Amino acid sequence: WNEDHGIYEKETNEWLNDWSDLDELGDITSYEPEVTYEAEMRRVIDVVNWGRSFAVWGVTCLIDSPWHIHNQNYRLYRRFSDNRFMHVLYDFDDTYWDTMWDNAVFFHSAYPDVNRYYDCEPLVREYLHGVWRAINTADGVYRESRIMPEVHYYHRLIYGDVDLDPELGSGSNWTAFTDGINQWNTRLSGRNSLLRNNLPVATLAITTNNGQPITTSSPNLTLAGTAPISAPRVEIADSETGYRWVDGSVTQWRKDLSLVFMYNTILVRTLNDDGSEIDRRTIDITYTNGVVNDVYFSADVTSGAPPLTVHFTDESRASGITAWYWEFGDDQTSPDQHPTHVYMQDGTYTVRLTVTTPGGPLSFERPNYIFVQTPPDTVEFTADVTKGTPELTVTFTDQSTVQGASSWVWDFGDGQTSAVQNPVHTYTIEGGFDVRLTVTGTAGPSSLTKTGYIRAFYPPKAAFVVGQVPATAADSSVKQHLESLDLSVDLYDDEPGNRPTAAEIAADHDVVLASSTVLSENVAGEFRYETVPFIYWEGSLGINGREALADGPGTTASSTRIRVIDNTHPVMAGLPTGVITVTNSGADFSRSTGPIASGAQVLATHYSDASQRMVIVAEPGAQLLDGGVAAGKRASLYLYDQTWLVANATGKKILENAVAWGLGTRTAGFSASVLSGPAPLTVVFTDQSVGANTWWSWDFGNGSTSLVRHPTHVYTVPGTYSVTLTVGTGLGEPAALTRTAYIQVVAPNGPDLDGDNDVDINDFAVFQACLSGPAVEPVDPNCLKADFDSDSDVDQLDFGILQRCLSGQGVSPDPACDD
């Protein structure tokens, strides 16, 4: 309780000499790039609170004083619930007597950060909204009932360009003001005169035609009026117009409309940014006879695919109608008042209605009113599962829209096919598989290929020890995130009686994680001597006698940032050194402040307190607090119970990097079954990569690729080919290996098809089996060796070459016989 001011006060950071919050705010206002400025301001500042606070301040203080940033007039409070700054009004009386800074120097001082913030569009609107609320408070004690609606002028008036003030101006008035001659009266009368006499009234209403109904003989109307000062959008006749302010005013709007006959009312609404309604007004419109047609109709649907059924409704107001005659635009007609018509062909149709009245026929036509179009054939399909371990059974569902579909051909990418519309297929080998569906309909075949759509692999296995199973929302989210990156994650309750031993868990997994939701004594130092990588964010697991990385565990509340001091370690790979933001809002961070093991590496600390270590790692063999060495990789992270739920991409990357580091370095490697030979040369490639890999990408050097782990490829054209294999998983960086000039393919043996240095009846038998006919490629790629003239078929021309080269058993053919 503050006796001097009669209020309650919270202990401030200033008393603790902690300026970190103001440093963060200052960094943003001074250095944040324009493209992210507004988003960052919204993250740290409650703009609604600030805008309305400034508004009340403007009405109660600034009318009578230019003193706006006096440190005794407000306080900043950082709210714990969302870690945003609030602006709290404080000690108003200072503004009415403290005039020591009322001089030209004050008004011409540069406050670029304040001005820049004040021009931030959300605050401008909230400022105006707040002023409106302030001056309309029923029991408020405010001098004025009018406000300045042009915010940018008012902003300049407050912050420095006082020469623009028409009351104070320049010359003698300005001199008198700054010299302190009659300061109080000049200021009070000048500002109040400005507000009372020169500014429009801000009304909380939508008006047009002075609030009166509209009577017109023309469908062309102009609507205009005023709107609530806080409304960012005006919607007229269900058509959002956005910002439609007239002459710079924030309350006046105008819209030109061209209406069809039957609009008897127009709905005008003002909306907030989120679409919620602020105010509405229904404008009544009455049409005089003689100009506007008294015949009108509508349809329940105006576009679609054939056959398109349309229900027409006569809405005519002409008197004494005795007959109706409809023309639908497709040479069909109807005498019904409210007909239903079916359009069978694609096209755009003009519809006309003629009614018979005592005064003669009246007509109304709607040009190009109905649009009928057959949708193009579209092939689409889904799978009930797209990744998993080999022996992966997948159910495919055809979702194509193909007119007259009569056949379906599936290619599953592993050499298997199906003609069933919705097939079930099992993938037995590792790799990624392109799936292709061809559907044949009335217009012929249409196809869709989804590249790498199905992936079969054996994922690296992670154990995740948590405080309870089912897990908390944060722990469940961590599990789901790691699974999305191709890990298999097993959850274990921390209670020793509810899980295997540490040794059993370590033996069956590639990496182990422990959440801060565990009860530390339930896990204690169980993994201390296990070689499996162990990553945790419960600081108490790292103390001496347990993992022995660092003592002094604890948490730091309402944190968003850390300071990276070493980004050369894989856990911090891709992150800059210095202060980085790792969460979208304030959260608890794990940290250690006690002694740290000599072999441990501190990679990140609290952004302003180096004694709070927030990311610590140790390599196998590192010296620990207990005098021993680390049995395996160890990492203590900044996360805490719920922190993951507000972690941004940068914060999540630290965990991803830690797991990737735990899984170990990957290296690409491969071999081939044969390195050279005549075309067509069939090569079986074998992946020999090291590390946790869940995808493979091969480039065979001839324009062909594969995503299968151990692919077979046929080289049909002689040449020298380099082969590249790239491997990886969802975590860490991929690894690649290129073997230059790896495969040598030479020209085939010619007509000596069996390679025994003669051309005889045995070669003829091979040729006969490969014969495909003109312009037909043989089914067996190995038969391309019988394509002696290299025209992609085996036909009579190739047979002619075989005849010329025929030498008989044991006799070598003429080397030039196939030229």
C-alpha positions in Angstrom: 0.0 0.0 0.0 1.4 3.4 -1.0 0.3 6.0 1.6 1.5 8.9 -0.6 -0.8 8.0 -3.5 -3.5 6.0 -1.8 -3.1 3.0 -4.1 -1.8 -0.6 -4.1 1.5 -1.1 -5.9 3.3 -4.2 -7.1 7.0 -4.5 -6.5 8.6 -3.4 -9.7 11.5 -4.8 -11.8 13.1 -1.4 -11.4 13.6 -2.0 -7.7 15.3 -5.3 -8.6 17.5 -3.6 -11.2 16.0 -5.9 -13.8 15.5 -4.0 -17.1 15.0 -7.1 -19.2 11.3 -6.5 -20.0 11.9 -2.9 -21.1 15.0 -4.0 -23.1 12.7 -6.4 -25.0 10.2 -3.7 -25.7 12.9 -1.3 -26.7 14.5 -3.7 -29.0 11.2 -4.2 -30.9 10.2 -0.6 -31.1 13.7 0.4 -32.2 15.1 -2.4 -34.3 12.3 -4.7 -35.4 11.9 -4.9 -39.3 8.8 -3.2 -40.7 7.5 -6.5 -42.1 7.3 -8.1 -38.6 6.8 -5.0 -36.5 3.1 -5.2 -36.0 3.1 -8.9 -35.2 5.8 -8.4 -32.6 4.1 -5.4 -31.1 0.9 -7.5 -30.8 2.9 -10.3 -29.2 4.2 -8.1 -26.3 1.6 -5.4 -26.0 -2.1 -5.6 -25.3 -3.1 -3.0 -28.0 -6.7 -2.9 -26.8 -5.7 -1.9 -23.3 -3.1 0.6 -24.5 -5.5 2.2 -27.0 -8.2 2.8 -24.5 -5.8 3.9 -21.9 -4.4 6.5 -24.2 -7.9 7.5 -25.1 -8.9 8.2 -21.5 -5.7 10.0 -21.0 -6.2 12.1 -24.1 -9.6 13.2 -22.9 -8.7 13.9 -19.3 -5.2 15.2 -19.6 -4.1 16.1 -23.1 -6.9 18.5 -23.7 -5.2 20.6 -21.1 -1.5 19.6 -21.2 1.0 18.5 -23.8 2.7 16.5 -21.1 2.2 12.9 -22.3 5.1 10.8 -21.3 5.8 11.8 -17.8 7.1 8.8 -15.8 4.7 9.7 -13.0 1.6 9.5 -15.2 1.6 5.8 -16.1 3.0 2.4 -15.2 3.8 -0.5 -17.4 2.6 -3.9 -16.1 3.6 -7.2 -17.7 0.6 -9.5 -17.3 1.6 -13.0 -16.3 -1.3 -14.7 -18.1 -0.1 -13.8 -21.6 3.2 -12.1 -21.0 2.0 -8.8 -22.6 2.5 -5.2 -21.4 -0.5 -3.3 -20.0 -0.6 0.5 -19.8 -1.8 1.6 -16.4 -2.9 5.2 -15.8 -1.4 6.7 -12.7 -1.2 10.0 -10.7 -3.2 12.3 -13.0 -2.6 15.4 -10.9 0.9 15.8 -12.2 -0.4 16.7 -15.7 -2.2 19.8 -14.4 0.7 21.7 -12.8 4.0 20.3 -14.1 4.8 22.6 -17.0 8.6 22.6 -16.8 8.9 21.0 -20.2 6.4 23.2 -22.0 8.7 24.7 -24.6 9.7 24.5 -28.2 12.4 22.0 -27.5 9.9 19.6 -26.0 7.5 19.8 -28.9 10.2 19.5 -31.5 12.0 16.6 -29.8 12.2 13.4 -31.8 10.2 10.5 -30.4 10.5 8.1 -33.4 9.7 4.9 -31.5 6.6 6.4 -29.9 5.4 7.8 -33.1 6.1 4.6 -35.0 4.1 2.6 -32.4 1.3 5.1 -32.4 0.9 4.8 -36.2 0.4 1.1 -35.8 -3.0 0.6 -37.4 -4.6 -1.6 -34.7 -3.7 0.9 -32.0 -5.1 3.8 -34.0 -8.5 2.0 -34.2 -8.4 1.0 -30.5 -7.4 4.6 -29.6 -10.5 5.9 -31.3 -12.7 3.2 -29.9 -11.4 3.9 -26.4 -12.0 7.7 -26.8 -15.6 6.9 -27.7 -16.0 4.7 -24.6 -14.3 7.3 -22.4 -16.4 10.3 -23.3 -19.6 8.3 -23.3 -19.2 6.8 -19.8 -22.4 7.7 -18.0 -20.7 8.6 -14.7 -17.4 9.8 -16.2 -16.0 13.2 -15.1 -14.8 14.3 -18.5 -14.8 17.9 -19.9 -15.6 17.2 -23.5 -18.4 15.5 -25.4 -16.8 15.8 -28.8 -13.6 14.2 -30.1 -11.2 14.6 -33.0 -12.1 11.8 -35.5 -9.0 12.3 -37.7 -6.5 10.3 -35.7 -3.4 11.3 -37.6 -4.0 15.0 -37.0 -4.7 14.5 -33.4 -1.5 12.3 -33.2 0.6 15.2 -34.6 -1.1 17.6 -32.3 -0.1 15.5 -29.3 3.4 14.5 -30.3 5.2 17.5 -31.6 3.8 19.3 -34.6 2.1 22.0 -32.6 2.7 24.5 -35.4 -0.2 22.7 -37.1 -2.6 23.6 -34.3 -4.9 26.3 -35.9 -5.6 27.8 -32.4 -1.9 28.0 -31.3 -0.4 28.3 -34.8 2.9 30.1 -35.1 4.0 33.6 -34.5 2.7 35.5 -31.4 0.4 32.7 -30.2 3.2 30.2 -30.4 5.7 32.5 -28.8 3.2 33.3 -26.0 2.6 29.6 -25.5 6.2 28.5 -25.3 7.4 31.5 -23.3 4.9 30.7 -20.6 2.9 33.9 -20.9 -0.7 33.0 -19.9 0.3 29.4 -20.5 -2.6 27.8 -18.7 -5.4 29.9 -20.2 -3.9 29.7 -23.7 -3.6 26.0 -23.6 -7.0 25.4 -22.0 -9.0 27.7 -24.3 -7.0 26.7 -27.4 -7.5 23.0 -27.0 -11.1 23.2 -25.8 -12.0 25.6 -28.6 -10.6 23.1 -31.1 -12.6 20.2 -29.7 -15.9 22.1 -29.2 -16.1 24.2 -32.4 -14.0 22.6 -35.1 -14.7 18.9 -34.9 -17.7 16.8 -36.1 -19.8 14.8 -33.7 -18.9 11.1 -33.7 -22.3 9.3 -33.7 -22.8 5.6 -33.0 -25.3 5.1 -35.8 -25.6 4.1 -39.4 -27.6 6.7 -41.4 -28.5 7.3 -45.1 -30.8 9.8 -46.7 -30.8 11.6 -43.3 -32.4 8.5 -41.8 -35.5 8.7 -44.1 -36.8 5.9 -46.4 -35.7 6.2 -50.0 -38.2 6.8 -52.8 -36.8 6.4 -56.3 -37.7 5.5 -59.8 -34.2 4.3 -60.7 -32.3 1.2 -59.5 -29.1 3.3 -59.3 -28.7 4.6 -55.7 -26.1 6.3 -53.6 -26.1 5.3 -49.9 -24.1 7.4 -47.4 -23.9 7.9 -43.7 -21.8 7.7 -40.5 -20.7 4.7 -38.6 -19.3 3.9 -35.1 -15.8 5.3 -34.8 -14.3 1.9 -34.0 -15.7 0.1 -37.1 -13.1 -1.0 -39.5 -15.5 -2.4 -42.1 -18.8 -1.5 -43.6 -21.0 -4.2 -45.3 -23.7 -3.1 -47.6 -26.3 -5.6 -49.1 -24.1 -8.5 -48.0 -21.1 -7.1 -50.0 -18.1 -6.2 -47.8 -16.6 -2.9 -48.9 -13.7 -2.8 -46.5 -12.5 0.7 -45.7 -14.8 3.1 -47.5 -14.1 6.3 -45.6 -15.0 9.6 -47.3 -12.5 12.5 -47.4 -10.3 11.0 -44.8 -13.0 10.8 -42.1 -13.1 7.7 -40.0 -16.9 7.7 -39.6 -18.4 8.8 -43.0 -19.1 6.2 -45.7 -20.5 6.2 -49.2 -21.5 3.4 -51.6 -22.9 3.6 -55.1 -25.3 0.7 -55.9 -27.1 -0.6 -59.0 -30.1 -2.7 -57.8 -32.5 -5.0 -59.5 -36.1 -4.4 -59.0 -37.1 -6.5 -56.0 -34.8 -4.9 -53.4 -37.3 -3.4 -51.0 -34.7 -3.0 -48.3 -30.9 -2.7 -48.0 -29.1 -3.9 -44.9 -26.1 -1.9 -43.9 -23.9 -3.2 -41.1 -20.6 -2.1 -39.4 -18.3 -5.0 -38.4 -15.2 -5.6 -36.4 -12.1 -7.2 -37.9 -13.3 -10.6 -36.8 -16.7 -10.2 -38.6 -18.7 -9.6 -35.5 -21.4 -7.0 -35.8 -21.2 -3.6 -34.2 -24.4 -2.0 -35.5 -26.9 -2.5 -38.3 -29.5 -0.4 -40.1 -32.2 -1.5 -42.6 -32.8 1.1 -45.3 -36.3 1.0 -46.8 -36.6 1.6 -50.6 -39.9 2.4 -52.3 -40.0 2.5 -56.2 -42.4 4.7 -58.1 -44.4 3.3 -61.0 -43.6 4.0 -64.6 -39.8 3.5 -64.8 -38.9 0.4 -62.9 -40.2 -2.8 -64.4 -42.9 -4.5 -62.4 -41.8 -8.0 -63.6 -39.2 -10.0 -61.8 -38.1 -13.6 -61.1 -35.4 -15.5 -59.4 -33.9 -19.1 -59.5 -32.8 -21.4 -56.7 -29.6 -22.3 -58.6 -27.9 -20.5 -61.5 -24.9 -22.8 -62.3 -24.0 -26.5 -62.2 -23.3 -29.6 -64.2 -25.9 -31.1 -66.6 -28.5 -32.3 -66.0 -29.1 -29.1 -64.0 -32.5 -28.8 -62.4 -33.6 -25.2 -61.8 -36.7 -24.0 -59.9 -37.8 -20.6 -61.1 -40.0 -18.3 -58.9 -42.1 -15.5 -60.3 -41.8 -12.4 -58.0 -43.6 -9.9 -60.2 -45.7 -7.1 -58.6 -47.6 -6.0 -61.6 -51.4 -6.0 -61.1 -53.9 -8.4 -62.7 -51.5 -10.9 -64.2 -53.4 -13.6 -66.1 -50.7 -15.6 -67.8 -47.0 -16.4 -67.7 -44.7 -17.3 -70.6 -41.1 -18.4 -69.8 -38.3 -18.8 -72.3 -35.4 -20.7 -70.8 -32.8 -20.0 -73.5 -32.5 -23.6 -74.8 -35.6 -23.4 -77.1 -37.8 -24.7 -74.2 -40.7 -22.7 -72.7 -43.3 -23.0 -70.0 -46.7 -21.4 -69.1 -46.4 -22.1 -65.4 -46.1 -19.3 -62.9 -43.3 -21.1 -60.9 -41.8 -23.6 -63.4 -39.0 -26.2 -62.9 -36.7 -26.7 -65.8 -33.8 -29.2 -66.5 -30.9 -28.0 -68.6 -29.3 -31.0 -70.4 -26.4 -29.4 -72.3 -23.5 -27.2 -71.5 -24.0 -23.5 -72.2 -24.9 -20.1 -70.9 -28.6 -19.3 -71.0 -30.6 -16.1 -71.0 -34.0 -16.4 -69.3 -37.0 -14.2 -70.1 -40.4 -14.0 -68.4 -43.4 -12.3 -70.1 -46.6 -11.8 -68.1 -50.0 -10.8 -69.5 -51.8 -7.9 -67.7 -54.9 -5.8 -68.4 -52.6 -3.1 -69.7 -50.7 -5.5 -72.0 -47.7 -7.8 -71.8 -44.7 -6.9 -69.6 -41.4 -8.7 -69.8 -38.2 -9.1 -67.7 -35.0 -10.7 -69.1 -31.9 -11.8 -67.2 -29.1 -12.2 -69.7 -26.6 -15.1 -69.3 -28.5 -16.1 -66.1 -28.0 -19.8 -66.1 -24.5 -21.3 -66.6 -24.3 -25.1 -67.3 -20.9 -26.8 -67.6 -19.8 -30.4 -67.4 -16.8 -30.5 -65.0 -13.6 -31.7 -66.5 -12.6 -35.3 -65.8 -10.6 -35.3 -62.6 -8.6 -38.3 -61.2 -8.1 -38.3 -57.5 -7.5 -41.0 -54.9 -6.6 -41.4 -51.2 -4.9 -44.0 -49.0 -5.9 -45.0 -45.5 -2.2 -45.0 -44.5 0.8 -43.5 -46.3 3.7 -44.7 -44.2 4.7 -47.6 -42.0 7.0 -50.6 -41.7 7.3 -53.1 -44.6 4.5 -55.5 -45.0 2.5 -52.3 -45.1 -1.1 -52.9 -46.1 -2.7 -49.9 -47.8 -6.3 -49.5 -48.8 -6.7 -47.1 -51.8 -9.9 -45.3 -52.5 -10.8 -43.9 -55.9 -12.3 -40.4 -55.6 -12.2 -39.5 -59.3 -14.9 -37.6 -61.1 -14.7 -39.1 -64.6 -17.7 -39.1 -66.9 -18.7 -42.6 -67.9 -15.8 -44.2 -65.9 -15.5 -47.8 -67.0 -12.0 -49.0 -66.0 -9.3 -48.4 -63.5 -5.6 -49.2 -63.7 -3.4 -48.8 -60.6 0.4 -48.8 -60.7 1.6 -49.1 -57.1 5.2 -48.2 -57.8 6.8 -51.5 -56.7 6.1 -53.4 -60.0 2.6 -54.4 -59.0 -0.7 -53.3 -60.6 -4.4 -53.7 -60.1 -7.6 -53.2 -62.1 -9.9 -53.0 -59.1 -11.5 -49.6 -58.4 -10.6 -49.5 -54.7 -7.7 -52.0 -54.2 -5.8 -53.2 -51.2 -2.1 -53.6 -51.7 0.8 -54.7 -49.4 4.3 -53.1 -49.7 7.0 -55.6 -48.7 10.2 -53.6 -49.3 11.6 -50.3 -48.0 11.4 -47.1 -49.9 9.1 -44.5 -51.4 6.7 -45.4 -54.1 4.9 -43.4 -56.8 1.3 -44.4 -57.1 -0.5 -43.9 -60.5 -4.2 -44.3 -61.2 -5.5 -44.2 -64.8 -9.3 -44.0 -65.2 -10.9 -44.5 -68.6 -14.2 -42.7 -69.2 -16.3 -41.4 -72.1 -13.6 -38.9 -73.1 -10.8 -41.5 -72.8 -8.1 -42.2 -70.2 -7.1 -39.7 -67.5 -4.3 -40.2 -65.0 -2.9 -39.0 -61.7 0.5 -39.8 -60.3 1.4 -39.0 -56.6 5.2 -39.1 -56.3 6.6 -40.8 -53.2 3.0 -41.2 -51.9 3.6 -44.4 -50.0 6.7 -44.8 -47.8 7.7 -48.1 -46.1 10.6 -48.0 -43.7 11.9 -49.1 -40.3 11.8 -46.0 -38.1 14.3 -45.2 -35.4 12.8 -46.0 -32.0 12.4 -43.4 -29.2 11.3 -44.1 -25.6 9.5 -41.2 -23.9 9.2 -41.4 -20.1 6.4 -39.2 -18.8 4.5 -38.4 -15.6 1.4 -40.3 -16.6 -0.1 -42.4 -19.4 -2.3 -41.2 -21.1 0.1 -38.3 -21.3 -0.6 -34.6 -20.8 -1.4 -32.4 -23.7 2.2 -31.1 -24.0 3.8 -34.6 -23.7 1.3 -36.0 -26.3 2.1 -33.1 -28.6 5.9 -33.9 -28.3 5.1 -37.5 -29.2 3.0 -36.6 -32.2 5.6 -34.1 -33.4 8.4 -36.7 -33.3 6.2 -39.3 -35.0 5.6 -36.8 -37.8 9.4 -36.7 -38.3 9.5 -40.5 -38.9 10.2 -41.7 -35.4 8.4 -44.5 -33.6 7.7 -43.2 -30.0 6.8 -45.5 -27.1 5.4 -43.8 -24.0 6.3 -45.1 -20.5 4.9 -44.1 -17.1 7.7 -42.9 -14.8 6.4 -45.2 -12.0 9.0 -48.0 -11.8 6.3 -50.6 -11.3 4.5 -49.5 -14.5 7.4 -49.7 -16.9 10.4 -51.8 -17.9 13.8 -51.1 -16.3 16.1 -48.5 -17.7 18.3 -51.2 -19.1 15.4 -52.9 -20.8 14.2 -49.6 -22.3 17.7 -48.7 -23.4 18.2 -52.1 -25.1 15.1 -51.7 -27.2 15.4 -48.0 -28.3 17.8 -45.7 -30.1 17.2 -42.7 -27.9 15.4 -42.0 -24.6 13.6 -38.8 -23.6 12.2 -37.8 -20.2 9.7 -35.1 -19.6 9.6 -32.6 -16.7 6.2 -34.2 -15.8 8.0 -37.1 -14.3 8.5 -37.4 -10.6 12.3 -37.1 -10.5 12.8 -39.8 -7.8 10.9 -42.3 -10.0 13.6 -42.0 -12.7 16.5 -40.7 -10.6 19.8 -41.9 -12.0 18.6 -45.1 -13.7 20.0 -44.2 -17.1 23.3 -42.9 -15.7 25.3 -45.9 -16.9 23.3 -46.7 -20.0 24.9 -46.0 -23.3 21.6 -45.0 -25.0 21.4 -41.2 -25.6 19.3 -39.6 -22.8 17.5 -36.2 -23.4 15.5 -34.7 -20.5 14.0 -31.4 -19.4 13.4 -32.2 -15.7 16.4 -30.5 -14.2 16.4 -32.6 -11.1 17.5 -35.6 -13.2 20.8 -33.9 -14.0 22.0 -33.3 -10.4 25.0 -35.0 -8.8 24.1 -38.6 -7.9 21.9 -38.9 -11.0 23.0 -37.8 -14.5 25.6 -35.5 -12.8 25.5 -32.8 -15.5 24.6 -29.8 -13.3 23.2 -28.9 -9.9 20.8 -26.2 -8.9 17.8 -27.2 -10.9 14.8 -24.9 -11.1 12.5 -23.0 -13.4 12.3 -19.4 -14.7 8.7 -18.1 -15.2 7.2 -16.1 -18.0 10.1 -16.6 -20.3 10.2 -16.3 -24.1 13.9 -16.0 -24.9 17.3 -17.7 -24.4 20.8 -16.7 -25.3 22.7 -19.0 -27.6 26.4 -19.0 -26.7 27.6 -21.9 -28.8 25.9 -22.8 -32.1 28.7 -25.1 -33.3 27.3 -28.1 -31.5 24.7 -30.2 -33.4 22.0 -29.4 -30.8 22.1 -25.7 -31.8 22.7 -26.3 -35.5 21.1 -23.7 -37.7 20.5 -21.2 -34.9 22.2 -17.8 -34.6 24.3 -16.9 -31.6 22.8 -14.3 -29.3 19.3 -13.8 -28.0 16.6 -15.8 -29.8 12.9 -16.1 -29.1 11.8 -19.8 -28.6 8.1 -19.4 -27.5 5.2 -17.4 -28.7 4.2 -16.4 -25.2 5.6 -16.5 -21.7 6.3 -19.9 -20.3 8.3 -21.7 -17.6 11.9 -22.6 -18.7 14.0 -25.3 -17.0 17.4 -24.1 -15.9 20.4 -25.1 -13.7 22.3 -22.5 -11.6 24.6 -24.7 -9.5 28.0 -26.3 -10.3 28.3 -27.8 -13.7 30.3 -30.9 -14.8 33.7 -30.0 -16.2 33.0 -32.2 -19.3 29.6 -30.6 -20.0 29.0 -27.9 -22.6 26.6 -25.0 -21.9 25.0 -24.2 -25.3 22.4 -21.6 -24.1 21.5 -19.6 -21.0 18.8 -17.2 -19.9 18.9 -14.3 -22.3 20.1 -11.8 -19.6 21.4 -14.0 -16.8 24.4 -16.3 -17.7 24.1 -18.1 -14.4 20.8 -19.7 -15.6 22.0 -22.5 -18.0 19.1 -23.7 -20.2 20.7 -26.1 -22.7 23.5 -28.3 -21.5 25.0 -31.3 -23.3 27.7 -33.9 -22.7 29.4 -36.3 -25.1 30.1 -39.9 -24.2 33.2 -40.0 -22.0 32.7 -36.5 -20.7 33.8 -35.9 -17.0 30.8 -35.5 -14.7 30.1 -34.1 -11.3 30.3 -37.5 -9.6 33.9 -38.1 -10.9 32.7 -40.6 -13.5 32.2 -40.1 -17.2 29.1 -40.0 -19.3 28.1 -43.4 -20.6 26.3 -41.9 -23.6 25.1 -38.7 -25.1 23.3 -36.5 -22.5 21.2 -33.3 -23.0 19.3 -31.1 -20.6 16.9 -28.8 -22.5 15.1 -25.5 -21.6 11.5 -27.1 -21.9 9.2 -27.5 -19.0 5.7 -29.0 -18.4 3.6 -26.9 -20.8 6.3 -25.0 -22.6 6.1 -27.2 -25.8 2.5 -26.0 -26.4 3.7 -22.4 -26.9 7.1 -23.2 -28.5 7.7 -21.6 -31.9 9.6 -23.3 -34.8 12.9 -22.2 -33.3 12.1 -23.6 -29.9 11.0 -26.9 -31.5 14.2 -27.1 -33.6 16.3 -27.4 -30.4 14.5 -30.6 -29.5 14.6 -31.9 -33.1 18.4 -31.2 -33.2 18.9 -32.9 -29.9 17.1 -36.1 -31.0 19.0 -36.0 -34.3 22.3 -35.7 -32.5 21.3 -38.5 -30.2 20.5 -40.8 -33.2 24.0 -40.2 -34.5 25.7 -39.1 -37.7 24.5 -40.5 -40.9 26.7 -41.3 -43.9 25.5 -42.3 -47.3 27.0 -45.4 -49.0 26.0 -47.9 -51.7 27.3 -50.6 -54.0 26.2 -52.1 -57.3 25.8 -55.7 -58.5 27.7 -54.9 -61.7 29.7 -51.9 -62.8 30.0 -52.5 -66.6 28.6 -54.4 -69.4 26.7 -54.2 -72.7 23.4 -52.5 -73.0 20.8 -53.2 -71.8 22.7 -53.5 -68.5 20.6 -54.4 -65.4 22.1 -53.1 -62.2 20.9 -53.9 -58.6 22.0 -51.1 -56.2 22.3 -51.8 -52.5 22.1 -49.1 -49.9 24.9 -49.3 -47.4 24.3 -46.0 -45.6 25.0 -45.6 -41.9 22.6 -43.9 -39.5 18.9 -43.6 -38.9 17.4 -43.2 -42.4 13.8 -43.4 -43.4 14.0 -42.1 -47.0 16.3 -42.7 -50.0 16.7 -40.8 -53.2 18.7 -42.2 -56.1 19.9 -40.4 -59.3 21.1 -42.9 -61.8 22.8 -40.3 -64.0 20.7 -40.9 -67.1 17.7 -38.9 -66.1 16.1 -41.7 -64.1 15.5 -41.7 -60.3 14.1 -44.0 -57.6 13.0 -43.7 -54.0 13.3 -47.4 -53.3 16.0 -48.3 -50.8 17.6 -51.1 -52.9 16.5 -50.4 -56.5 17.1 -52.3 -59.7 17.8 -50.1 -62.8 18.3 -51.0 -66.5 20.7 -48.9 -68.5 19.6 -49.2 -72.2 22.0 -46.6 -73.8 25.8 -47.0 -73.9 27.6 -44.4 -71.8 29.4 -43.6 -68.6 27.1 -42.8 -65.6 27.6 -41.2 -62.2 25.3 -42.3 -59.5 24.1 -40.3 -56.4 22.3 -41.5 -53.3 20.9 -39.1 -50.8 19.5 -40.4 -47.5 17.8 -38.9 -44.5 14.9 -38.8 -42.1 12.6 -36.1 -40.8 15.4 -35.0 -38.3 18.8 -33.5 -39.0 20.5 -32.9 -42.3 20.5 -35.5 -45.1 23.7 -37.2 -46.3 24.7 -37.7 -49.9 27.3 -39.7 -51.9 28.1 -39.4 -55.5 30.2 -42.1 -57.3 31.5 -40.5 -60.4 31.7 -42.5 -63.7 30.4 -45.5 -61.7 28.6 -47.4 -64.3 30.1 -48.2 -67.7 27.6 -49.3 -70.4 29.0 -50.4 -73.8 27.3 -51.2 -77.0 25.6 -54.6 -77.2 27.1 -57.7 -78.8 25.0 -57.2 -82.0 23.4 -60.3 -83.4 25.5 -62.6 -81.1 22.7 -62.5 -78.7 23.9 -65.4 -76.5 27.5 -64.0 -76.3 29.3 -67.1 -77.5 31.2 -65.4 -80.4 29.0 -66.9 -83.2 25.7 -66.2 -84.7 23.8 -69.5 -85.0 20.4 -71.1 -84.4 20.7 -70.3 -80.7 20.8 -66.6 -81.4 17.9 -67.0 -83.7 15.9 -68.6 -80.9 16.6 -65.6 -78.6 15.6 -63.2 -81.4 12.4 -65.0 -82.0 11.4 -64.8 -78.4 12.0 -61.0 -78.4 10.2 -60.3 -81.7 7.7 -57.5 -81.0 6.8 -56.0 -84.4 7.2 -52.6 -85.9 6.9 -49.6 -83.5 6.2 -51.9 -80.6 8.7 -51.9 -77.7 9.4 -55.3 -76.4 8.0 -56.1 -73.0 11.2 -57.5 -71.6 13.9 -54.7 -71.3 16.6 -57.3 -71.9 15.1 -57.8 -75.4 16.3 -54.4 -76.4 19.6 -56.1 -77.2 17.8 -57.5 -80.3 16.9 -54.0 -81.4 20.0 -53.9 -83.8 18.8 -50.8 -85.6 18.0 -48.9 -82.3 14.5 -47.9 -83.2 12.9 -49.2 -80.0 11.3 -52.3 -81.6 12.3 -55.8 -82.7 10.9 -56.3 -86.2 11.8 -57.6 -89.7 14.5 -55.0 -90.1 16.4 -56.4 -87.1 15.8 -59.9 -88.5 17.5 -58.8 -91.8 20.6 -57.8 -89.8 20.5 -61.2 -88.0 20.4 -62.9 -91.4 23.4 -61.0 -92.7 25.4 -61.9 -89.7 24.6 -65.6 -89.6 27.9 -67.4 -89.3 27.1 -70.8 -87.9 28.1 -72.6 -84.7 31.6 -71.9 -83.6 32.3 -69.3 -86.4 32.8 -65.6 -85.5 30.6 -63.3 -87.5 32.0 -60.5 -89.7 32.4 -57.5 -87.4 30.8 -55.2 -90.0 27.8 -57.4 -90.7 25.4 -55.2 -88.6 26.6 -51.8 -90.0 
